[in-house]
Amino acid sequence: MRILIYSYNYYPEPIGIAPLMTELAEGLVQRGHQVRVITGMPNYPERRIYQGYQNKFYLTEERNGVVIQRSYIWVRGPKPRLFDRLLLDGSFMMTSLVQAFNGWRPDLIFATVPPLLVSLPVGLYAGVRRCPVILNIQDIVSEAALRVKLVNPHGVVVKTAQAVEQLTYEKVDRISVIATGFIDQLVEHGIPKEKIVYIPNWVDTKFIRPLPKTDNYFRNKYQLQDQFVVLYSGNIALTQGLETVIKAATLLEYIPEIVFVIAGETQALQALENLRQDYQAKNVLLVPLEPREKLPEMLAAVDVGLVVQKREVTAFNLPSKIPVLLASGCAIVGSVPDTGTAKEAILNSGGGIVVPPEDAESLANAIVDLYKNPQQVETLGQQGRKYAEDYFSIEQALNKYEQLFTEVAIKSTSTPEAQA
């Protein structure tokens, strides 16, 4: 089968949707499919075009059998405002269409949102090529913008986004969602339930796996050999409440063995460094993100992995770091709201515990309890690993997507329009 993946993010971007789409594309190639990916020049999370990709309008590469077709995007700094985001998404919308037509006709298109505006070139291309579209919803853009107070809830931007979303949902052939909470939301918007399929995000459990802490690369690099390491790694954005982590760290300075490590994009870490100095949190270590090939060793160095969200976040999407932490065999502490998918996933997995969001004292108490109970840490890690293998393995995701793609492709070729 010929599959076109339309994804704004892809390798070599280390976090977010990029690793997932990379694993999906390469996994499909290993199963005998032809895959090409329409994507932008790599820039996330720094929001700066990577070295080797700058000053290029179009670039086609091949990696592990996947044809990667990149196009120009307009990027302006690590903290884009609303207008900057519109320009960024709009530039990809226009330039990516050229790359879409620069290649073979696919049997189907698999498009991820956000960004929402990707639905416009995908719809145009699909109409010209007469091929079906599967929309993969990682988040509902209009609701995400409201959660982080990026837009006026009654403004024209939200209303426009909602209208585009509704039209997109109605026009695509099928919708895949990464959390069950999305299903009810879509049904409320009049989308037939049979049009929606639930396939959670995954993790490569052969790559991300428990490894020994002894002679560990990450512990040696940062001199953490005898420490109880609490890690937050990933995007540092509006939905995270990392000030809570730094506050919790100050409450635990009386236990010198406990060290908090925050790994993120360099410029975002600078703002946290100012906050760390304000609180005089000497037990907080701020480090850059590790290359993806070093991720298993970094996670193996950790005793507790953090999932942190702000109080007002009611996200239906599953934070991608949860399956990754579970697969690594690392115990999780989630500082997350009662609403949303994060709390449910952590508790259902048996791999972690949950405390109220933006509550530094509760977070500190939970970490101390685990520090004093190494057997519980080990048990949580083992249970989480098993859950990841049972529910979040990439093999299961590939099986489900292959089945979905086959159903959609067969149905498309049997319609009168396809036979005309």
QUICORJO-V40740 format. One record per backbone hydrogen bond with DSSP energy under -1.0 kcal/mol. NH is the residue of the N-H (numbers start at 0). CO is the residue of the C=O. E is the energy in kcal/mol with one decimal. If there is no record, write none. Layout:
nh & co & e
NH & CO & E
NH & CO & E
This chain:
nh & co & e
2 & 33 & -3.0
3 & 107 & -2.2
4 & 35 & -2.5
5 & 109 & -2.8
6 & 37 & -2.2
12 & 9 & -1.9
20 & 16 & -2.6
21 & 17 & -2.3
22 & 18 & -2.5
23 & 19 & -2.4
24 & 20 & -2.6
25 & 21 & -2.5
26 & 22 & -2.2
27 & 23 & -2.2
28 & 24 & -1.9
29 & 25 & -2.1
31 & 28 & -2.1
32 & 27 & -2.2
33 & 0 & -2.3
35 & 2 & -1.9
36 & 66 & -3.1
37 & 4 & -2.8
38 & 68 & -2.4
39 & 7 & -1.3
40 & 70 & -1.1
46 & 42 & -2.4
47 & 42 & -1.6
49 & 41 & -2.4
52 & 49 & -2.0
58 & 69 & -1.9
60 & 67 & -2.9
62 & 65 & -2.3
65 & 62 & -2.1
66 & 34 & -2.0
67 & 60 & -2.8
68 & 36 & -3.3
69 & 58 & -3.5
70 & 38 & -1.2
71 & 56 & -1.8
84 & 80 & -2.6
85 & 81 & -2.2
86 & 82 & -2.2
87 & 83 & -2.5
88 & 84 & -2.9
89 & 85 & -2.7
90 & 86 & -2.4
91 & 87 & -1.7
92 & 88 & -2.2
93 & 89 & -1.8
94 & 90 & -2.7
95 & 91 & -2.1
99 & 95 & -2.1
100 & 96 & -1.7
102 & 100 & -1.5
106 & 1 & -2.7
107 & 1 & -1.1
108 & 131 & -2.3
109 & 3 & -3.1
110 & 133 & -2.4
111 & 5 & -2.2
112 & 135 & -2.4
117 & 114 & -1.1
118 & 115 & -2.1
119 & 116 & -1.5
121 & 117 & -1.9
122 & 118 & -2.1
123 & 119 & -2.1
124 & 120 & -2.8
125 & 121 & -2.8
126 & 122 & -1.9
127 & 123 & -2.0
128 & 124 & -2.8
129 & 125 & -1.4
130 & 125 & -1.4
133 & 108 & -3.2
134 & 173 & -2.5
135 & 110 & -3.5
136 & 175 & -2.7
137 & 112 & -3.3
143 & 139 & -2.5
144 & 140 & -2.5
145 & 141 & -1.4
146 & 142 & -2.3
147 & 143 & -1.6
148 & 145 & -1.3
149 & 144 & -2.9
154 & 151 & -1.9
158 & 154 & -1.7
159 & 155 & -2.5
160 & 156 & -2.6
161 & 157 & -2.8
162 & 158 & -1.9
163 & 159 & -2.5
164 & 160 & -2.7
165 & 161 & -2.4
166 & 162 & -2.3
167 & 163 & -2.5
168 & 164 & -2.8
169 & 165 & -1.8
170 & 166 & -1.8
171 & 167 & -2.2
172 & 132 & -1.7
173 & 132 & -1.5
174 & 194 & -2.3
175 & 134 & -3.0
176 & 196 & -2.5
181 & 178 & -1.4
182 & 179 & -1.1
184 & 180 & -1.2
185 & 181 & -2.5
186 & 182 & -2.6
187 & 183 & -2.2
189 & 186 & -1.9
190 & 185 & -2.2
194 & 191 & -1.6
195 & 192 & -1.6
196 & 174 & -2.7
198 & 176 & -2.5
202 & 391 & -2.5
204 & 202 & -1.3
207 & 203 & -3.1
215 & 212 & -1.1
219 & 215 & -2.5
220 & 216 & -2.3
221 & 217 & -1.9
223 & 218 & -2.9
226 & 223 & -1.7
227 & 256 & -3.4
229 & 258 & -2.7
230 & 303 & -2.9
231 & 260 & -2.7
233 & 262 & -2.1
239 & 236 & -1.1
243 & 240 & -1.4
245 & 241 & -1.8
246 & 242 & -2.5
247 & 243 & -2.5
248 & 244 & -2.2
249 & 245 & -1.8
250 & 246 & -1.2
251 & 248 & -1.2
254 & 251 & -1.9
257 & 254 & -1.8
258 & 227 & -2.3
259 & 282 & -2.8
260 & 229 & -3.3
261 & 284 & -2.8
262 & 231 & -3.0
263 & 286 & -1.8
268 & 264 & -2.1
269 & 265 & -1.1
271 & 267 & -1.3
272 & 268 & -2.4
273 & 269 & -1.8
274 & 270 & -1.6
275 & 271 & -3.1
276 & 272 & -2.3
277 & 273 & -1.9
278 & 274 & -2.1
280 & 275 & -2.2
281 & 279 & -1.3
283 & 280 & -1.0
284 & 259 & -3.5
286 & 261 & -2.5
293 & 290 & -2.1
294 & 291 & -1.6
297 & 293 & -2.1
298 & 294 & -2.6
299 & 295 & -1.8
301 & 298 & -1.4
302 & 228 & -2.2
303 & 228 & -2.2
304 & 330 & -3.2
305 & 230 & -3.2
306 & 332 & -2.0
308 & 334 & -2.6
309 & 238 & -1.9
312 & 309 & -1.1
321 & 318 & -1.8
323 & 319 & -1.2
324 & 320 & -2.7
325 & 321 & -2.5
326 & 322 & -2.5
327 & 323 & -1.6
328 & 325 & -1.4
329 & 324 & -1.9
331 & 350 & -1.9
332 & 304 & -2.3
333 & 352 & -2.9
334 & 306 & -2.9
335 & 354 & -1.1
340 & 314 & -1.4
344 & 340 & -2.6
345 & 341 & -2.4
346 & 342 & -2.4
347 & 343 & -2.6
348 & 344 & -1.7
352 & 331 & -2.2
354 & 333 & -2.9
362 & 358 & -2.1
363 & 359 & -2.6
364 & 360 & -2.6
365 & 361 & -2.2
366 & 362 & -2.0
367 & 363 & -2.3
368 & 364 & -2.4
369 & 365 & -1.8
370 & 366 & -2.5
371 & 367 & -2.2
376 & 372 & -1.7
377 & 373 & -2.2
378 & 374 & -2.5
379 & 375 & -2.9
380 & 376 & -2.1
381 & 377 & -2.3
382 & 378 & -2.6
383 & 379 & -2.6
384 & 380 & -2.2
385 & 381 & -2.1
386 & 382 & -2.1
387 & 383 & -2.4
388 & 384 & -2.2
389 & 385 & -2.2
390 & 386 & -2.5
391 & 387 & -2.0
393 & 202 & -1.1
396 & 392 & -1.6
397 & 393 & -2.9
398 & 394 & -2.2
399 & 395 & -2.2
400 & 396 & -2.7
401 & 397 & -2.7
402 & 398 & -2.0
403 & 399 & -2.3
404 & 400 & -3.3
405 & 401 & -2.4
406 & 402 & -2.2
407 & 403 & -2.5
408 & 404 & -2.7
409 & 405 & -2.5
410 & 406 & -2.3
411 & 407 & -2.2
412 & 408 & -2.0
413 & 409 & -1.1
418 & 414 & -1.6
419 & 415 & -1.1
